Amino acid sequence: MRIPLPFRRRRAARPRMTHPAASPSSGAPAPAPVPAVVPAPADKKPAGVERVKLWIECTQGVVTILALLAGGVWFLLQRANKPQVKLDQTVTQRPVAGQPEMTLITLDVRATNVGKIKVDLEPGTVELMELNPEQDVPQNVTQSVPKIAFPLQRMTLEPGESDQAIFQTVNLPNSIHTIQVHSEYAVPGTKKYWNLLSSVDIGGSSDRKEAASSVR
């Protein structure tokens, strides 16, 4: 025996809203079709031109790097083959025992090879010159103030080596208040000089020491 199923009522489908095309009888013009937008073809360059451009850029970069490296190597070689000497001078002063009007000056000059090659130094010169007070001298005399000169010894210095060029003592009267100390060596093979200038005040009842060094 079959049991009848309850009857289900189907819903009617809703009509779709459509826009009827204009008919000739309605008098309204039909809408114009929208044209499809087609993108313009890209302007493509030949593959050979791109490769040449890339090759030129890479070549320029390599040339620039090589030029920088060559400049650095040249600078290092020039500095390595150039002699370099540093001068140090130390002036010590103390009263002369039994002579209160005099001051004992001790002068110590040293030379150091701060370069990469051996240096052969010809004899140099160290001068002590009075600065204060100035001396009255005739106008036809080129030397404006009195000075004392001593020779610096000839020496050969290996890289990093240092040696004493002179150790000299001088008695100066207390009437001299300031002196100038000038040491110099000729640069081998040139007309230039390594030199060092410093001024030292003279006088006083206690021992004093002043040092100066040339710039590398």
ZIBEL-V459901 format. One record per helix or strand of 2 or more residues. SS is the DSSP state (h for helix, s for strand). FROM is the first residue (numbers start at 1). TO is the last residue. If there is no record, write none. Layout:
[[SS:FROM:TO] [SS:FROM:TO]]
This chain:
[[h:47:80] [s:85:96] [s:99:113] [s:119:121] [s:124:132] [s:147:152] [s:155:157] [s:162:173] [s:178:186] [s:193:201] [s:208:213]]
